[in-house]
Amino acid sequence: MFKPIFSAAMLSASLLLTACHTTTINTHPLQSLQLQTQRWTLTHLGTNVLPANLQVQPYLQFDAASKQIRGSDGCNRIMASYQLSQNQLHFSQLSSTKMMCRDANMLLASQFSEALQQVTSYRIEAHTLQLLDRKGQVLMQLNNRQVAD
């Protein structure tokens, strides 16, 4: 009599642990979907808040089908390939147009491009995307909320 009860308890515990494990893994596809279906506008570069009065706000747009990003660094249009695996993110083949911009915009564009090349992972919380380096430090923060004019 004890053996069937013990077996049923072990089976229930195994199913419960498996269900919990599956739930944890399934959060990554939701973040991946959110990452690749939004336009992300830069709000912070490192710990610096971007001024709201920029003529061209830097942004990124991910294309899941081609595994390409397109966007702006605040001065030039940018393009790159990306690889995505759970919360790991890597950019390669970064290229941009070569337009002449004001000095402040050129500095921002340069810092933005340098930061993109250091990205190794990401996290999304609500409407905020954080791109992180290999040490887990936030390189930049972007937002997907539409701002009304």
Backbone as JSON, one array per atom type, in Angstrom:
{
  "sequence": "MFKPIFSAAMLSASLLLTACHTTTINTHPLQSLQLQTQRWTLTHLGTNVLPANLQVQPYLQFDAASKQIRGSDGCNRIMASYQLSQNQLHFSQLSSTKMMCRDANMLLASQFSEALQQVTSYRIEAHTLQLLDRKGQVLMQLNNRQVAD",
  "N": [[0.82, -1.19, 0.0], [1.96, 1.23, 0.72], [3.88, 1.63, -1.27], [2.49, 2.3, -3.81], [1.44, 4.83, -3.09], [3.74, 6.3, -2.51], [4.97, 6.23, -5.06], [3.09, 7.67, -6.57], [3.31, 10.17, -5.33], [5.98, 10.84, -5.93], [5.85, 11.0, -8.74], [4.06, 13.15, -9.02], [5.6, 15.22, -7.85], [7.75, 15.29, -9.65], [6.45, 16.11, -12.01], [5.57, 18.63, -11.21], [8.02, 20.0, -10.77], [9.05, 19.92, -13.37], [7.14, 21.45, -14.74], [7.53, 23.98, -13.56], [10.16, 24.5, -14.39], [9.84, 24.63, -17.2], [8.24, 26.92, -17.43], [10.03, 28.95, -16.67], [11.93, 28.9, -18.77], [10.37, 29.63, -20.97], [10.11, 32.42, -20.86], [12.07, 33.74, -22.33], [11.52, 33.6, -25.21], [9.38, 35.42, -25.33], [10.57, 37.87, -24.62], [12.4, 38.02, -26.7], [10.66, 38.24, -28.87], [9.45, 40.71, -28.24], [11.71, 42.36, -28.37], [12.3, 42.26, -31.11], [10.15, 43.4, -32.41], [9.7, 46.04, -31.99], [10.38, 49.59, -32.14], [13.21, 51.0, -30.91], [14.2, 53.66, -29.0], [16.96, 55.62, -28.12], [17.67, 56.52, -24.8], [19.5, 56.7, -22.73], [23.01, 56.8, -22.63], [25.44, 54.9, -21.53], [25.77, 56.12, -18.34], [24.74, 58.55, -18.88], [22.07, 60.72, -19.51], [20.23, 61.27, -22.43], [19.79, 64.38, -24.13], [16.55, 65.8, -24.66], [16.11, 67.4, -26.83], [17.38, 66.72, -29.22], [18.1, 66.83, -32.72], [18.01, 64.55, -34.37], [17.0, 61.66, -33.03], [18.78, 58.96, -31.7], [18.17, 55.56, -32.63], [17.11, 52.08, -32.73], [16.01, 49.43, -34.82], [14.97, 46.2, -34.98], [15.07, 43.49, -37.26], [13.6, 40.54, -37.5], [13.4, 38.6, -39.52], [15.54, 38.99, -41.35], [17.65, 39.18, -39.63], [18.89, 41.62, -39.11], [19.76, 44.89, -37.98], [18.52, 48.18, -38.18], [18.82, 51.68, -38.12], [19.53, 54.78, -36.44], [22.35, 56.69, -35.47], [22.16, 59.13, -34.43], [23.33, 60.84, -36.08], [24.13, 59.53, -38.43], [22.71, 57.01, -40.6], [22.5, 53.65, -39.54], [23.48, 50.21, -39.91], [23.48, 46.72, -39.23], [24.35, 43.27, -38.68], [22.84, 40.84, -36.54], [23.06, 38.48, -33.84], [21.04, 36.38, -31.94], [20.35, 34.75, -28.95], [18.55, 33.41, -26.53], [19.03, 35.5, -23.87], [21.31, 36.55, -24.89], [23.09, 38.7, -27.06], [24.58, 39.78, -29.99], [26.27, 42.02, -32.11], [27.34, 42.43, -35.48], [29.34, 43.3, -38.36], [28.91, 46.11, -38.48], [27.85, 49.02, -40.02], [27.7, 52.31, -41.48], [26.23, 55.34, -42.81], [28.11, 58.16, -44.01], [27.78, 60.95, -43.11], [28.27, 64.46, -42.6], [28.14, 65.97, -39.49], [27.13, 68.12, -36.74], [29.58, 68.84, -34.19], [28.87, 67.86, -31.57], [26.91, 65.98, -32.2], [28.41, 64.24, -33.76], [30.17, 63.21, -31.86], [28.34, 61.87, -30.17], [27.38, 59.97, -32.02], [29.7, 58.48, -32.5], [30.24, 57.43, -29.91], [27.91, 55.92, -29.54], [28.13, 53.97, -31.59], [30.51, 52.7, -30.77], [29.66, 51.63, -28.32], [27.68, 49.83, -29.19], [29.25, 47.85, -30.35], [30.26, 46.56, -28.16], [28.24, 45.16, -26.99], [26.86, 42.31, -25.42], [24.7, 41.11, -24.27], [21.19, 41.43, -23.33], [18.38, 42.97, -21.66], [14.92, 43.26, -20.99], [12.61, 45.33, -19.49], [9.44, 46.16, -18.86], [8.87, 48.92, -20.81], [11.49, 49.34, -21.46], [14.64, 48.75, -22.86], [17.68, 47.36, -22.12], [21.0, 47.34, -23.08], [23.77, 45.34, -22.59], [27.2, 44.92, -21.49], [29.9, 42.45, -21.44], [30.4, 42.19, -18.74], [28.02, 42.69, -17.59], [27.35, 45.31, -17.28], [25.43, 48.23, -17.92], [25.34, 49.45, -21.09], [23.82, 51.03, -22.75], [20.53, 52.46, -22.76], [17.31, 52.01, -23.98], [14.06, 53.0, -25.18], [10.71, 52.0, -25.91], [8.42, 53.46, -26.12], [6.08, 55.54, -27.75], [6.56, 58.91, -28.46], [4.61, 61.76, -28.19], [4.26, 64.57, -30.38]],
  "CA": [[0.0, 0.0, 0.0], [2.84, 2.39, 0.8], [4.59, 1.79, -2.54], [1.73, 3.08, -4.79], [1.31, 6.22, -2.64], [5.06, 6.89, -2.7], [5.17, 6.4, -6.5], [2.23, 8.77, -7.02], [3.88, 11.4, -4.81], [7.19, 11.13, -6.71], [5.4, 11.4, -10.06], [3.51, 14.5, -8.88], [6.71, 16.13, -7.61], [8.49, 15.41, -10.91], [5.65, 16.93, -12.93], [5.58, 19.99, -10.71], [9.33, 20.57, -11.05], [9.16, 20.09, -14.82], [6.29, 22.58, -15.11], [8.21, 25.21, -13.13], [11.32, 24.69, -15.25], [9.35, 25.04, -18.51], [7.78, 28.29, -17.32], [11.2, 29.81, -16.64], [12.54, 28.93, -20.1], [9.49, 30.28, -21.93], [10.13, 33.88, -20.81], [13.0, 34.26, -23.33], [10.89, 33.88, -26.5], [8.56, 36.63, -25.22], [11.47, 39.01, -24.7], [12.94, 38.02, -28.06], [9.6, 38.78, -29.72], [9.33, 42.14, -27.94], [12.92, 43.01, -28.89], [12.33, 42.29, -32.57], [8.93, 43.98, -32.99], [9.58, 47.42, -31.51], [11.41, 50.59, -32.46], [13.83, 51.34, -29.63], [14.81, 54.98, -29.03], [17.98, 55.78, -27.1], [17.4, 57.48, -23.72], [20.71, 56.81, -21.92], [24.23, 56.21, -23.16], [26.14, 54.71, -20.27], [24.96, 56.72, -17.28], [24.32, 59.87, -19.33], [20.73, 60.87, -20.08], [20.28, 62.04, -23.67], [18.9, 65.55, -24.15], [15.31, 65.57, -25.41], [16.02, 68.31, -27.97], [18.23, 66.31, -30.35], [17.43, 66.88, -34.03], [17.77, 63.16, -34.74], [17.13, 60.8, -31.85], [19.29, 57.63, -32.05], [17.21, 54.47, -32.43], [17.38, 50.77, -33.35], [14.86, 48.63, -35.23], [15.43, 44.84, -35.27], [14.3, 42.74, -38.25], [13.78, 39.13, -37.16], [13.53, 37.77, -40.72], [16.87, 39.13, -41.95], [18.63, 39.28, -38.54], [19.57, 42.9, -39.33], [19.22, 46.08, -37.34], [18.63, 49.43, -38.89], [18.53, 52.76, -37.19], [20.3, 56.01, -36.53], [23.22, 56.94, -34.32], [21.99, 60.54, -34.12], [23.97, 61.58, -37.17], [24.12, 58.68, -39.62], [21.95, 55.76, -40.57], [23.36, 52.5, -39.25], [23.01, 48.87, -40.23], [24.36, 45.66, -38.7], [23.77, 41.95, -38.48], [22.84, 40.48, -35.12], [22.79, 37.09, -33.43], [20.25, 36.39, -30.73], [20.17, 33.45, -28.32], [18.0, 33.71, -25.2], [19.28, 36.92, -23.57], [22.6, 36.91, -25.49], [22.92, 39.51, -28.26], [25.86, 40.23, -30.55], [26.18, 42.74, -33.38], [28.53, 42.32, -36.33], [29.28, 44.0, -39.64], [28.33, 47.42, -38.26], [28.2, 49.99, -41.04], [26.88, 53.51, -41.4], [26.48, 56.37, -43.8], [29.19, 59.03, -43.55], [27.35, 62.33, -43.24], [28.92, 65.42, -41.7], [27.2, 66.47, -38.49], [27.72, 69.01, -35.74], [30.55, 68.15, -33.33], [28.19, 67.13, -30.49], [26.25, 64.82, -32.81], [29.46, 63.31, -34.19], [30.63, 62.55, -30.64], [27.29, 60.92, -29.79], [27.38, 58.89, -33.02], [30.88, 57.66, -32.25], [30.03, 56.71, -28.65], [26.83, 54.97, -29.78], [28.69, 52.87, -32.38], [31.45, 51.97, -29.92], [28.88, 50.88, -27.33], [27.03, 48.7, -29.88], [30.23, 46.8, -30.59], [30.57, 45.9, -26.89], [27.04, 44.49, -26.48], [26.87, 40.84, -25.37], [23.41, 40.62, -23.79], [20.16, 42.45, -23.17], [17.22, 42.66, -20.83], [13.78, 44.15, -21.22], [11.7, 45.51, -18.37], [8.35, 47.04, -19.31], [9.14, 49.55, -22.11], [12.9, 49.69, -21.47], [15.63, 47.77, -23.31], [19.04, 47.65, -21.68], [22.04, 46.58, -23.77], [24.79, 45.13, -21.57], [28.5, 44.39, -21.9], [30.18, 41.11, -20.93], [30.4, 42.23, -17.28], [26.67, 42.98, -17.14], [27.19, 46.76, -17.12], [24.52, 48.81, -18.91], [26.01, 50.31, -22.07], [22.82, 51.99, -23.2], [19.14, 52.15, -22.43], [16.42, 52.48, -25.03], [12.66, 52.93, -24.79], [9.85, 51.77, -27.07], [7.18, 54.27, -26.06], [5.97, 56.58, -28.76], [6.46, 60.23, -27.86], [3.74, 62.65, -28.96], [4.87, 65.88, -30.68]],
  "C": [[0.87, 1.27, 0.0], [3.52, 2.67, -0.54], [3.77, 2.56, -3.58], [1.58, 4.56, -4.38], [2.63, 6.95, -2.85], [5.31, 7.17, -4.19], [4.34, 7.57, -7.03], [2.79, 10.11, -6.55], [5.12, 11.8, -5.6], [6.83, 11.62, -8.11], [4.86, 12.83, -10.03], [4.62, 15.53, -8.69], [7.52, 16.35, -8.89], [7.75, 16.3, -11.9], [5.66, 18.39, -12.5], [6.91, 20.67, -11.0], [9.52, 20.82, -12.54], [8.33, 21.28, -15.27], [6.94, 23.9, -14.73], [9.4, 25.51, -14.04], [10.89, 25.19, -16.63], [8.91, 26.49, -18.49], [8.96, 29.26, -17.35], [11.81, 29.96, -18.03], [11.68, 29.72, -21.08], [9.46, 31.8, -21.84], [11.05, 34.46, -21.89], [12.35, 34.5, -24.68], [10.0, 35.13, -26.46], [9.43, 37.88, -25.3], [12.07, 39.14, -26.1], [11.92, 38.62, -29.02], [9.45, 40.27, -29.5], [10.52, 42.91, -28.51], [12.8, 43.26, -30.38], [11.07, 42.87, -33.2], [8.71, 45.42, -32.58], [10.65, 48.3, -32.13], [11.91, 51.1, -31.12], [14.6, 52.65, -29.76], [15.75, 55.15, -27.85], [17.58, 56.86, -26.09], [18.63, 57.72, -22.87], [21.87, 56.15, -22.67], [25.19, 56.12, -21.99], [25.25, 55.23, -19.16], [24.44, 58.1, -17.66], [22.94, 59.83, -19.97], [20.86, 61.72, -21.34], [19.35, 63.24, -23.58], [17.69, 65.27, -25.03], [15.24, 66.41, -26.67], [16.95, 67.96, -29.12], [17.43, 66.39, -31.65], [17.07, 65.47, -34.49], [18.03, 62.3, -33.51], [17.69, 59.44, -32.29], [18.25, 56.55, -31.74], [17.71, 53.21, -33.11], [16.05, 50.11, -33.69], [15.4, 47.26, -35.66], [14.5, 44.19, -36.29], [14.58, 41.25, -38.04], [14.03, 38.27, -38.4], [14.95, 37.81, -41.3], [17.99, 39.13, -40.92], [19.52, 40.51, -38.74], [18.94, 43.95, -38.42], [19.42, 47.24, -38.29], [18.31, 50.51, -37.87], [19.34, 53.98, -37.48], [21.16, 56.14, -35.28], [23.13, 58.39, -33.88], [22.58, 61.43, -35.18], [23.83, 60.81, -38.49], [23.14, 57.52, -39.47], [22.92, 54.63, -40.33], [22.67, 51.21, -39.63], [23.99, 47.88, -39.62], [23.61, 44.35, -38.72], [23.74, 41.71, -36.98], [22.56, 39.0, -34.95], [22.11, 37.15, -32.08], [20.07, 34.97, -30.23], [19.79, 33.68, -26.87], [18.25, 35.17, -24.89], [20.64, 37.38, -24.1], [22.34, 37.63, -26.81], [24.29, 40.0, -28.72], [25.61, 40.89, -31.9], [27.46, 42.51, -34.17], [28.28, 43.07, -37.62], [28.57, 45.35, -39.52], [28.8, 48.37, -39.35], [27.27, 51.19, -40.91], [27.16, 54.4, -42.6], [27.54, 57.3, -43.22], [28.84, 60.51, -43.77], [28.1, 63.21, -42.24], [27.85, 65.99, -40.77], [27.91, 67.45, -37.57], [28.61, 68.19, -34.82], [29.89, 67.31, -32.24], [27.52, 65.87, -31.03], [27.27, 63.78, -33.27], [30.01, 62.54, -32.99], [29.62, 61.51, -30.18], [27.28, 59.72, -30.73], [28.54, 57.94, -32.78], [30.72, 56.82, -30.98], [28.96, 55.63, -28.8], [27.36, 53.74, -30.52], [29.66, 52.02, -31.56], [30.71, 51.1, -28.9], [28.22, 49.66, -27.98], [28.0, 47.54, -30.08], [30.6, 46.04, -29.33], [29.39, 45.09, -26.33], [27.2, 42.97, -26.52], [25.53, 40.27, -24.89], [22.43, 41.78, -23.64], [19.16, 42.0, -22.13], [16.15, 43.71, -21.1], [12.93, 44.15, -19.96], [10.7, 46.56, -18.77], [8.69, 47.6, -20.69], [10.62, 49.89, -22.29], [13.77, 48.51, -21.88], [16.99, 48.23, -22.81], [19.99, 46.75, -22.44], [23.25, 46.55, -22.85], [26.1, 44.63, -22.17], [28.74, 43.04, -21.23], [30.22, 41.04, -19.41], [29.01, 42.52, -16.71], [26.41, 44.46, -16.89], [26.29, 47.29, -18.25], [25.31, 49.77, -19.8], [25.08, 51.41, -22.56], [21.43, 51.5, -22.83], [18.27, 52.78, -23.5], [14.97, 52.25, -24.58], [11.82, 52.73, -26.04], [8.53, 52.52, -27.02], [7.22, 55.33, -27.14], [5.78, 57.92, -28.06], [5.61, 61.12, -28.76], [4.44, 63.98, -29.19], [4.06, 67.01, -30.1]]
}
